[in-house]
Amino acid sequence: QLFNKLAEKISKDENPESKVARLIREYEVGEENTKSLIREISEVCLAGFKETLGRAGISFDSW
């Protein structure tokens, strides 16, 4: 569901690459809102990876 919403929004944007580049720049210079957003998204992604790998009996001692 989330992927479909994101894909739809990206397809409507004339230049999504420029927005991604802006977010990367903001993260690299330490812009707090962007850092917080990217870290939150990263945590959600990692949780999904752990859940999926856990179903296959794969675990890690550390990330």
N, CA, C and O atoms as a Tripos MOL2 file, in Angstrom:
@<TRIPOS>MOLECULE
protein
  252   251    63     0     0
PROTEIN
NO_CHARGES

@<TRIPOS>ATOM
      1 N           0.8180   -1.1890    0.0000 N.3       1 GLN1
      2 CA          0.0000    0.0000    0.0000 C.3       1 GLN1
      3 C           0.8630    1.2540    0.0000 C.2       1 GLN1
      4 O           0.6480    2.1560   -0.8100 O.2       1 GLN1
      5 N           1.8230    1.3170    0.8900 N.am      2 LEU2
      6 CA          2.6950    2.4810    0.9660 C.3       2 LEU2
      7 C           3.4890    2.6380   -0.3250 C.2       2 LEU2
      8 O           3.6370    3.7450   -0.8430 O.2       2 LEU2
      9 N           4.0020    1.5130   -0.8440 N.am      3 PHE3
     10 CA          4.7670    1.5700   -2.0940 C.3       3 PHE3
     11 C           3.9130    2.1160   -3.2240 C.2       3 PHE3
     12 O           4.3700    2.9580   -3.9960 O.2       3 PHE3
     13 N           2.6780    1.6450   -3.3260 N.am      4 ASN4
     14 CA          1.8030    2.1080   -4.4050 C.3       4 ASN4
     15 C           1.5210    3.6000   -4.3030 C.2       4 ASN4
     16 O           1.5040    4.2990   -5.3160 O.2       4 ASN4
     17 N           1.3020    4.0900   -3.0960 N.am      5 LYS5
     18 CA          1.0730    5.5240   -2.9060 C.3       5 LYS5
     19 C           2.3050    6.3190   -3.3080 C.2       5 LYS5
     20 O           2.2030    7.3450   -3.9800 O.2       5 LYS5
     21 N           3.4610    5.8390   -2.8930 N.am      6 LEU6
     22 CA          4.7050    6.5230   -3.2180 C.3       6 LEU6
     23 C           4.9580    6.5000   -4.7250 C.2       6 LEU6
     24 O           5.3240    7.5220   -5.3050 O.2       6 LEU6
     25 N           4.7670    5.3600   -5.3560 N.am      7 ALA7
     26 CA          4.9750    5.2480   -6.8010 C.3       7 ALA7
     27 C           4.0380    6.1750   -7.5630 C.2       7 ALA7
     28 O           4.4400    6.7940   -8.5470 O.2       7 ALA7
     29 N           2.8030    6.2730   -7.1170 N.am      8 GLU8
     30 CA          1.8370    7.1610   -7.7660 C.3       8 GLU8
     31 C           2.2730    8.6200   -7.6400 C.2       8 GLU8
     32 O           2.2270    9.3780   -8.6080 O.2       8 GLU8
     33 N           2.6910    8.9940   -6.4550 N.am      9 LYS9
     34 CA          3.1150   10.3820   -6.2260 C.3       9 LYS9
     35 C           4.3630   10.7160   -7.0470 C.2       9 LYS9
     36 O           4.4600   11.8010   -7.6190 O.2       9 LYS9
     37 N           5.3050    9.7910   -7.1010 N.am     10 ILE10
     38 CA          6.5270   10.0170   -7.8790 C.3      10 ILE10
     39 C           6.2050   10.1510   -9.3580 C.2      10 ILE10
     40 O           6.7790   10.9970  -10.0430 O.2      10 ILE10
     41 N           5.2940    9.3250   -9.8570 N.am     11 SER11
     42 CA          4.9710    9.3710  -11.2880 C.3      11 SER11
     43 C           4.3070   10.6800  -11.6860 C.2      11 SER11
     44 O           4.3420   11.0570  -12.8580 O.2      11 SER11
     45 N           3.7060   11.3770  -10.7340 N.am     12 LYS12
     46 CA          3.0570   12.6570  -11.0320 C.3      12 LYS12
     47 C           4.0320   13.8330  -10.9590 C.2      12 LYS12
     48 O           3.7120   14.9360  -11.4040 O.2      12 LYS12
     49 N           5.2070   13.6020  -10.4050 N.am     13 ASP13
     50 CA          6.2000   14.6640  -10.2430 C.3      13 ASP13
     51 C           7.0020   14.8080  -11.5390 C.2      13 ASP13
     52 O           7.4430   13.8140  -12.1160 O.2      13 ASP13
     53 N           7.1870   16.0470  -11.9890 N.am     14 GLU14
     54 CA          7.9320   16.2870  -13.2230 C.3      14 GLU14
     55 C           9.4150   15.9630  -13.0870 C.2      14 GLU14
     56 O          10.0450   15.5440  -14.0580 O.2      14 GLU14
     57 N           9.9780   16.1490  -11.9040 N.am     15 ASN15
     58 CA         11.4110   15.9350  -11.7190 C.3      15 ASN15
     59 C          11.7040   15.3590  -10.3290 C.2      15 ASN15
     60 O          12.2400   16.0540   -9.4660 O.2      15 ASN15
     61 N          11.3500   14.0850  -10.1150 N.am     16 PRO16
     62 CA         11.5550   13.5130   -8.7790 C.3      16 PRO16
     63 C          13.0310   13.4120   -8.3940 C.2      16 PRO16
     64 O          13.3670   13.4600   -7.2100 O.2      16 PRO16
     65 N          13.9170   13.2720   -9.3910 N.am     17 GLU17
     66 CA         15.3460   13.1630   -9.0860 C.3      17 GLU17
     67 C          15.8650   14.4070   -8.3690 C.2      17 GLU17
     68 O          16.7120   14.3050   -7.4810 O.2      17 GLU17
     69 N          15.3620   15.5790   -8.7500 N.am     18 SER18
     70 CA         15.8360   16.8080   -8.1050 C.3      18 SER18
     71 C          15.3930   16.8640   -6.6460 C.2      18 SER18
     72 O          16.1180   17.3800   -5.7950 O.2      18 SER18
     73 N          14.2150   16.3370   -6.3560 N.am     19 LYS19
     74 CA         13.7460   16.3230   -4.9690 C.3      19 LYS19
     75 C          14.5640   15.3460   -4.1250 C.2      19 LYS19
     76 O          14.8830   15.6310   -2.9710 O.2      19 LYS19
     77 N          14.8990   14.2000   -4.7020 N.am     20 VAL20
     78 CA         15.7350   13.2350   -3.9940 C.3      20 VAL20
     79 C          17.1140   13.8380   -3.7430 C.2      20 VAL20
     80 O          17.6610   13.7060   -2.6480 O.2      20 VAL20
     81 N          17.6770   14.4990   -4.7550 N.am     21 ALA21
     82 CA         18.9900   15.1370   -4.6000 C.3      21 ALA21
     83 C          18.9480   16.2000   -3.5020 C.2      21 ALA21
     84 O          19.8930   16.3250   -2.7220 O.2      21 ALA21
     85 N          17.8600   16.9620   -3.4400 N.am     22 ARG22
     86 CA         17.7190   17.9800   -2.3970 C.3      22 ARG22
     87 C          17.6950   17.3380   -1.0110 C.2      22 ARG22
     88 O          18.3470   17.8210   -0.0860 O.2      22 ARG22
     89 N          16.9400   16.2470   -0.8740 N.am     23 LEU23
     90 CA         16.8800   15.5530    0.4170 C.3      23 LEU23
     91 C          18.2530   15.0330    0.8290 C.2      23 LEU23
     92 O          18.6320   15.1250    1.9970 O.2      23 LEU23
     93 N          18.9890   14.4930   -0.1210 N.am     24 ILE24
     94 CA         20.3330   13.9870    0.1820 C.3      24 ILE24
     95 C          21.2370   15.1230    0.6480 C.2      24 ILE24
     96 O          21.9600   14.9810    1.6340 O.2      24 ILE24
     97 N          21.1960   16.2480   -0.0610 N.am     25 ARG25
     98 CA         22.0140   17.4040    0.3400 C.3      25 ARG25
     99 C          21.6390   17.8760    1.7430 C.2      25 ARG25
    100 O          22.5100   18.1370    2.5730 O.2      25 ARG25
    101 N          20.3330   17.9810    1.9980 N.am     26 GLU26
    102 CA         19.8750   18.4340    3.3130 C.3      26 GLU26
    103 C          20.3320   17.4740    4.4110 C.2      26 GLU26
    104 O          20.7420   17.9030    5.4890 O.2      26 GLU26
    105 N          20.2570   16.1780    4.1310 N.am     27 TYR27
    106 CA         20.7020   15.1930    5.1160 C.3      27 TYR27
    107 C          22.1970   15.3380    5.3840 C.2      27 TYR27
    108 O          22.6380   15.3060    6.5320 O.2      27 TYR27
    109 N          22.9660   15.4980    4.3140 N.am     28 GLU28
    110 CA         24.4190   15.5890    4.4440 C.3      28 GLU28
    111 C          24.8700   16.8260    5.2190 C.2      28 GLU28
    112 O          25.8880   16.7810    5.9100 O.2      28 GLU28
    113 N          24.1290   17.9280    5.1140 N.am     29 VAL29
    114 CA         24.5180   19.1360    5.8530 C.3      29 VAL29
    115 C          23.9090   19.1670    7.2530 C.2      29 VAL29
    116 O          24.1660   20.0920    8.0240 O.2      29 VAL29
    117 N          23.1030   18.1570    7.5820 N.am     30 GLY30
    118 CA         22.5870   18.0340    8.9350 C.3      30 GLY30
    119 C          21.2730   18.7380    9.2040 C.2      30 GLY30
    120 O          20.9780   19.0630   10.3540 O.2      30 GLY30
    121 N          20.4750   18.9820    8.1750 N.am     31 GLU31
    122 CA         19.1640   19.6270    8.3620 C.3      31 GLU31
    123 C          18.3070   18.6870    9.2130 C.2      31 GLU31
    124 O          18.0280   17.5590    8.8070 O.2      31 GLU31
    125 N          17.8960   19.1510   10.3790 N.am     32 GLU32
    126 CA         17.2750   18.2840   11.3890 C.3      32 GLU32
    127 C          16.0040   17.5820   10.9110 C.2      32 GLU32
    128 O          15.8560   16.3810   11.1380 O.2      32 GLU32
    129 N          15.0920   18.2890   10.2630 N.am     33 ASN33
    130 CA         13.8450   17.6550    9.8150 C.3      33 ASN33
    131 C          14.1210   16.5510    8.8060 C.2      33 ASN33
    132 O          13.5120   15.4830    8.8610 O.2      33 ASN33
    133 N          15.0360   16.8110    7.8870 N.am     34 THR34
    134 CA         15.3770   15.8130    6.8730 C.3      34 THR34
    135 C          16.0830   14.6230    7.5040 C.2      34 THR34
    136 O          15.7870   13.4780    7.1640 O.2      34 THR34
    137 N          17.0180   14.8810    8.4240 N.am     35 LYS35
    138 CA         17.6990   13.7810    9.1190 C.3      35 LYS35
    139 C          16.6930   12.8990    9.8440 C.2      35 LYS35
    140 O          16.7660   11.6720    9.7750 O.2      35 LYS35
    141 N          15.7680   13.5240   10.5280 N.am     36 SER36
    142 CA         14.7590   12.7820   11.2760 C.3      36 SER36
    143 C          13.8990   11.9320   10.3390 C.2      36 SER36
    144 O          13.6270   10.7660   10.6250 O.2      36 SER36
    145 N          13.4770   12.5160    9.2310 N.am     37 LEU37
    146 CA         12.6500   11.8020    8.2580 C.3      37 LEU37
    147 C          13.3920   10.6010    7.6800 C.2      37 LEU37
    148 O          12.8490    9.4970    7.6310 O.2      37 LEU37
    149 N          14.6200   10.8120    7.2460 N.am     38 ILE38
    150 CA         15.3840    9.7280    6.6280 C.3      38 ILE38
    151 C          15.6870    8.6320    7.6410 C.2      38 ILE38
    152 O          15.6340    7.4490    7.3050 O.2      38 ILE38
    153 N          15.9990    9.0020    8.8560 N.am     39 ARG39
    154 CA         16.2620    7.9870    9.8830 C.3      39 ARG39
    155 C          15.0020    7.1840   10.2060 C.2      39 ARG39
    156 O          15.0750    5.9730   10.4130 O.2      39 ARG39
    157 N          13.8600    7.8450   10.2490 N.am     40 GLU40
    158 CA         12.6000    7.1420   10.5070 C.3      40 GLU40
    159 C          12.3020    6.1560    9.3800 C.2      40 GLU40
    160 O          11.9220    5.0130    9.6370 O.2      40 GLU40
    161 N          12.4710    6.5910    8.1470 N.am     41 ILE41
    162 CA         12.2290    5.7170    6.9980 C.3      41 ILE41
    163 C          13.2010    4.5450    7.0120 C.2      41 ILE41
    164 O          12.8150    3.4120    6.7250 O.2      41 ILE41
    165 N          14.4590    4.8120    7.3430 N.am     42 SER42
    166 CA         15.4640    3.7490    7.4110 C.3      42 SER42
    167 C          15.0920    2.7060    8.4550 C.2      42 SER42
    168 O          15.2440    1.5070    8.2210 O.2      42 SER42
    169 N          14.6060    3.1570    9.6040 N.am     43 GLU43
    170 CA         14.1960    2.2230   10.6580 C.3      43 GLU43
    171 C          13.0380    1.3440   10.1990 C.2      43 GLU43
    172 O          13.0160    0.1480   10.4890 O.2      43 GLU43
    173 N          12.0840    1.9230    9.4900 N.am     44 VAL44
    174 CA         10.9510    1.1510    8.9660 C.3      44 VAL44
    175 C          11.4500    0.1050    7.9710 C.2      44 VAL44
    176 O          11.0180   -1.0470    8.0080 O.2      44 VAL44
    177 N          12.3560    0.5060    7.0830 N.am     45 CYS45
    178 CA         12.9080   -0.4280    6.0940 C.3      45 CYS45
    179 C          13.6730   -1.5630    6.7630 C.2      45 CYS45
    180 O          13.4890   -2.7290    6.4140 O.2      45 CYS45
    181 N          14.5270   -1.2240    7.7210 N.am     46 LEU46
    182 CA         15.2930   -2.2550    8.4160 C.3      46 LEU46
    183 C          14.3870   -3.2140    9.1770 C.2      46 LEU46
    184 O          14.6450   -4.4180    9.2110 O.2      46 LEU46
    185 N          13.3400   -2.6950    9.7820 N.am     47 ALA47
    186 CA         12.3880   -3.5660   10.4900 C.3      47 ALA47
    187 C          11.7440   -4.5400    9.5090 C.2      47 ALA47
    188 O          11.5480   -5.7120    9.8300 O.2      47 ALA47
    189 N          11.4180   -4.0580    8.3200 N.am     48 GLY48
    190 CA         10.8440   -4.9300    7.2960 C.3      48 GLY48
    191 C          11.8230   -5.9990    6.8450 C.2      48 GLY48
    192 O          11.4470   -7.1570    6.6690 O.2      48 GLY48
    193 N          13.0940   -5.6100    6.6570 N.am     49 PHE49
    194 CA         14.1170   -6.5910    6.2790 C.3      49 PHE49
    195 C          14.2460   -7.6580    7.3560 C.2      49 PHE49
    196 O          14.2780   -8.8520    7.0580 O.2      49 PHE49
    197 N          14.3210   -7.2180    8.6210 N.am     50 LYS50
    198 CA         14.4700   -8.1600    9.7340 C.3      50 LYS50
    199 C          13.2850   -9.1160    9.8020 C.2      50 LYS50
    200 O          13.4560  -10.3140   10.0310 O.2      50 LYS50
    201 N          12.0840   -8.5810    9.6010 N.am     51 GLU51
    202 CA         10.8880   -9.4230    9.6380 C.3      51 GLU51
    203 C          10.9200  -10.4580    8.5170 C.2      51 GLU51
    204 O          10.6700  -11.6410    8.7480 O.2      51 GLU51
    205 N          11.2260  -10.0110    7.3170 N.am     52 THR52
    206 CA         11.2600  -10.9150    6.1690 C.3      52 THR52
    207 C          12.3470  -11.9720    6.3350 C.2      52 THR52
    208 O          12.0990  -13.1580    6.1160 O.2      52 THR52
    209 N          13.5370  -11.5510    6.7180 N.am     53 LEU53
    210 CA         14.6300  -12.5020    6.9120 C.3      53 LEU53
    211 C          14.3410  -13.4480    8.0740 C.2      53 LEU53
    212 O          14.7180  -14.6190    8.0310 O.2      53 LEU53
    213 N          13.6790  -12.9490    9.1040 N.am     54 GLY54
    214 CA         13.3140  -13.7850   10.2380 C.3      54 GLY54
    215 C          12.3990  -14.9320    9.8380 C.2      54 GLY54
    216 O          12.4970  -16.0330   10.3800 O.2      54 GLY54
    217 N          11.5100  -14.6710    8.8890 N.am     55 ARG55
    218 CA         10.6240  -15.7400    8.4070 C.3      55 ARG55
    219 C          11.4130  -16.8510    7.7250 C.2      55 ARG55
    220 O          10.9730  -18.0000    7.6840 O.2      55 ARG55
    221 N          12.5720  -16.5050    7.1940 N.am     56 ALA56
    222 CA         13.4320  -17.4960    6.5440 C.3      56 ALA56
    223 C          14.4460  -18.0820    7.5270 C.2      56 ALA56
    224 O          15.3120  -18.8650    7.1380 O.2      56 ALA56
    225 N          14.3340  -17.7020    8.7980 N.am     57 GLY57
    226 CA         15.2330  -18.2170    9.8170 C.3      57 GLY57
    227 C          16.6060  -17.5620    9.8060 C.2      57 GLY57
    228 O          17.5670  -18.1160   10.3380 O.2      57 GLY57
    229 N          16.6970  -16.3850    9.2010 N.am     58 ILE58
    230 CA         17.9730  -15.6710    9.1230 C.3      58 ILE58
    231 C          17.9750  -14.5520   10.1540 C.2      58 ILE58
    232 O          17.0240  -13.7750   10.2480 O.2      58 ILE58
    233 N          19.0470  -14.4800   10.9220 N.am     59 SER59
    234 CA         19.1760  -13.3920   11.8930 C.3      59 SER59
    235 C          20.6130  -12.8860   11.8840 C.2      59 SER59
    236 O          21.5200  -13.5520   11.3850 O.2      59 SER59
    237 N          20.7980  -11.7090   12.4380 N.am     60 PHE60
    238 CA         22.1110  -11.0890   12.4970 C.3      60 PHE60
    239 C          22.4180  -10.7200   13.9390 C.2      60 PHE60
    240 O          21.5250  -10.3430   14.6980 O.2      60 PHE60
    241 N          23.6890  -10.8340   14.3110 N.am     61 ASP61
    242 CA         24.1120  -10.4170   15.6470 C.3      61 ASP61
    243 C          24.0980   -8.9030   15.7680 C.2      61 ASP61
    244 O          23.7800   -8.3590   16.8250 O.2      61 ASP61
    245 N          24.4450   -8.2240   14.6800 N.am     62 SER62
    246 CA         24.4360   -6.7590   14.6830 C.3      62 SER62
    247 C          24.2280   -6.2660   13.2590 C.2      62 SER62
    248 O          24.4080   -7.0070   12.2920 O.2      62 SER62
    249 N          23.8470   -4.9990   13.1520 N.am     63 TRP63
    250 CA         23.6240   -4.3700   11.8410 C.3      63 TRP63
    251 C          24.6850   -3.3550   11.6200 C.2      63 TRP63
    252 O          24.7020   -2.6960   10.5800 O.2      63 TRP63
@<TRIPOS>BOND
     1     1     2 1
     2     2     3 1
     3     3     4 2
     4     3     5 am
     5     5     6 1
     6     6     7 1
     7     7     8 2
     8     7     9 am
     9     9    10 1
    10    10    11 1
    11    11    12 2
    12    11    13 am
    13    13    14 1
    14    14    15 1
    15    15    16 2
    16    15    17 am
    17    17    18 1
    18    18    19 1
    19    19    20 2
    20    19    21 am
    21    21    22 1
    22    22    23 1
    23    23    24 2
    24    23    25 am
    25    25    26 1
    26    26    27 1
    27    27    28 2
    28    27    29 am
    29    29    30 1
    30    30    31 1
    31    31    32 2
    32    31    33 am
    33    33    34 1
    34    34    35 1
    35    35    36 2
    36    35    37 am
    37    37    38 1
    38    38    39 1
    39    39    40 2
    40    39    41 am
    41    41    42 1
    42    42    43 1
    43    43    44 2
    44    43    45 am
    45    45    46 1
    46    46    47 1
    47    47    48 2
    48    47    49 am
    49    49    50 1
    50    50    51 1
    51    51    52 2
    52    51    53 am
    53    53    54 1
    54    54    55 1
    55    55    56 2
    56    55    57 am
    57    57    58 1
    58    58    59 1
    59    59    60 2
    60    59    61 am
    61    61    62 1
    62    62    63 1
    63    63    64 2
    64    63    65 am
    65    65    66 1
    66    66    67 1
    67    67    68 2
    68    67    69 am
    69    69    70 1
    70    70    71 1
    71    71    72 2
    72    71    73 am
    73    73    74 1
    74    74    75 1
    75    75    76 2
    76    75    77 am
    77    77    78 1
    78    78    79 1
    79    79    80 2
    80    79    81 am
    81    81    82 1
    82    82    83 1
    83    83    84 2
    84    83    85 am
    85    85    86 1
    86    86    87 1
    87    87    88 2
    88    87    89 am
    89    89    90 1
    90    90    91 1
    91    91    92 2
    92    91    93 am
    93    93    94 1
    94    94    95 1
    95    95    96 2
    96    95    97 am
    97    97    98 1
    98    98    99 1
    99    99   100 2
   100    99   101 am
   101   101   102 1
   102   102   103 1
   103   103   104 2
   104   103   105 am
   105   105   106 1
   106   106   107 1
   107   107   108 2
   108   107   109 am
   109   109   110 1
   110   110   111 1
   111   111   112 2
   112   111   113 am
   113   113   114 1
   114   114   115 1
   115   115   116 2
   116   115   117 am
   117   117   118 1
   118   118   119 1
   119   119   120 2
   120   119   121 am
   121   121   122 1
   122   122   123 1
   123   123   124 2
   124   123   125 am
   125   125   126 1
   126   126   127 1
   127   127   128 2
   128   127   129 am
   129   129   130 1
   130   130   131 1
   131   131   132 2
   132   131   133 am
   133   133   134 1
   134   134   135 1
   135   135   136 2
   136   135   137 am
   137   137   138 1
   138   138   139 1
   139   139   140 2
   140   139   141 am
   141   141   142 1
   142   142   143 1
   143   143   144 2
   144   143   145 am
   145   145   146 1
   146   146   147 1
   147   147   148 2
   148   147   149 am
   149   149   150 1
   150   150   151 1
   151   151   152 2
   152   151   153 am
   153   153   154 1
   154   154   155 1
   155   155   156 2
   156   155   157 am
   157   157   158 1
   158   158   159 1
   159   159   160 2
   160   159   161 am
   161   161   162 1
   162   162   163 1
   163   163   164 2
   164   163   165 am
   165   165   166 1
   166   166   167 1
   167   167   168 2
   168   167   169 am
   169   169   170 1
   170   170   171 1
   171   171   172 2
   172   171   173 am
   173   173   174 1
   174   174   175 1
   175   175   176 2
   176   175   177 am
   177   177   178 1
   178   178   179 1
   179   179   180 2
   180   179   181 am
   181   181   182 1
   182   182   183 1
   183   183   184 2
   184   183   185 am
   185   185   186 1
   186   186   187 1
   187   187   188 2
   188   187   189 am
   189   189   190 1
   190   190   191 1
   191   191   192 2
   192   191   193 am
   193   193   194 1
   194   194   195 1
   195   195   196 2
   196   195   197 am
   197   197   198 1
   198   198   199 1
   199   199   200 2
   200   199   201 am
   201   201   202 1
   202   202   203 1
   203   203   204 2
   204   203   205 am
   205   205   206 1
   206   206   207 1
   207   207   208 2
   208   207   209 am
   209   209   210 1
   210   210   211 1
   211   211   212 2
   212   211   213 am
   213   213   214 1
   214   214   215 1
   215   215   216 2
   216   215   217 am
   217   217   218 1
   218   218   219 1
   219   219   220 2
   220   219   221 am
   221   221   222 1
   222   222   223 1
   223   223   224 2
   224   223   225 am
   225   225   226 1
   226   226   227 1
   227   227   228 2
   228   227   229 am
   229   229   230 1
   230   230   231 1
   231   231   232 2
   232   231   233 am
   233   233   234 1
   234   234   235 1
   235   235   236 2
   236   235   237 am
   237   237   238 1
   238   238   239 1
   239   239   240 2
   240   239   241 am
   241   241   242 1
   242   242   243 1
   243   243   244 2
   244   243   245 am
   245   245   246 1
   246   246   247 1
   247   247   248 2
   248   247   249 am
   249   249   250 1
   250   250   251 1
   251   251   252 2
@<TRIPOS>SUBSTRUCTURE
     1 GLN1         2 RESIDUE 1 A GLN
     2 LEU2         6 RESIDUE 1 A LEU
     3 PHE3        10 RESIDUE 1 A PHE
     4 ASN4        14 RESIDUE 1 A ASN
     5 LYS5        18 RESIDUE 1 A LYS
     6 LEU6        22 RESIDUE 1 A LEU
     7 ALA7        26 RESIDUE 1 A ALA
     8 GLU8        30 RESIDUE 1 A GLU
     9 LYS9        34 RESIDUE 1 A LYS
    10 ILE10       38 RESIDUE 1 A ILE
    11 SER11       42 RESIDUE 1 A SER
    12 LYS12       46 RESIDUE 1 A LYS
    13 ASP13       50 RESIDUE 1 A ASP
    14 GLU14       54 RESIDUE 1 A GLU
    15 ASN15       58 RESIDUE 1 A ASN
    16 PRO16       62 RESIDUE 1 A PRO
    17 GLU17       66 RESIDUE 1 A GLU
    18 SER18       70 RESIDUE 1 A SER
    19 LYS19       74 RESIDUE 1 A LYS
    20 VAL20       78 RESIDUE 1 A VAL
    21 ALA21       82 RESIDUE 1 A ALA
    22 ARG22       86 RESIDUE 1 A ARG
    23 LEU23       90 RESIDUE 1 A LEU
    24 ILE24       94 RESIDUE 1 A ILE
    25 ARG25       98 RESIDUE 1 A ARG
    26 GLU26      102 RESIDUE 1 A GLU
    27 TYR27      106 RESIDUE 1 A TYR
    28 GLU28      110 RESIDUE 1 A GLU
    29 VAL29      114 RESIDUE 1 A VAL
    30 GLY30      118 RESIDUE 1 A GLY
    31 GLU31      122 RESIDUE 1 A GLU
    32 GLU32      126 RESIDUE 1 A GLU
    33 ASN33      130 RESIDUE 1 A ASN
    34 THR34      134 RESIDUE 1 A THR
    35 LYS35      138 RESIDUE 1 A LYS
    36 SER36      142 RESIDUE 1 A SER
    37 LEU37      146 RESIDUE 1 A LEU
    38 ILE38      150 RESIDUE 1 A ILE
    39 ARG39      154 RESIDUE 1 A ARG
    40 GLU40      158 RESIDUE 1 A GLU
    41 ILE41      162 RESIDUE 1 A ILE
    42 SER42      166 RESIDUE 1 A SER
    43 GLU43      170 RESIDUE 1 A GLU
    44 VAL44      174 RESIDUE 1 A VAL
    45 CYS45      178 RESIDUE 1 A CYS
    46 LEU46      182 RESIDUE 1 A LEU
    47 ALA47      186 RESIDUE 1 A ALA
    48 GLY48      190 RESIDUE 1 A GLY
    49 PHE49      194 RESIDUE 1 A PHE
    50 LYS50      198 RESIDUE 1 A LYS
    51 GLU51      202 RESIDUE 1 A GLU
    52 THR52      206 RESIDUE 1 A THR
    53 LEU53      210 RESIDUE 1 A LEU
    54 GLY54      214 RESIDUE 1 A GLY
    55 ARG55      218 RESIDUE 1 A ARG
    56 ALA56      222 RESIDUE 1 A ALA
    57 GLY57      226 RESIDUE 1 A GLY
    58 ILE58      230 RESIDUE 1 A ILE
    59 SER59      234 RESIDUE 1 A SER
    60 PHE60      238 RESIDUE 1 A PHE
    61 ASP61      242 RESIDUE 1 A ASP
    62 SER62      246 RESIDUE 1 A SER
    63 TRP63      250 RESIDUE 1 A TRP
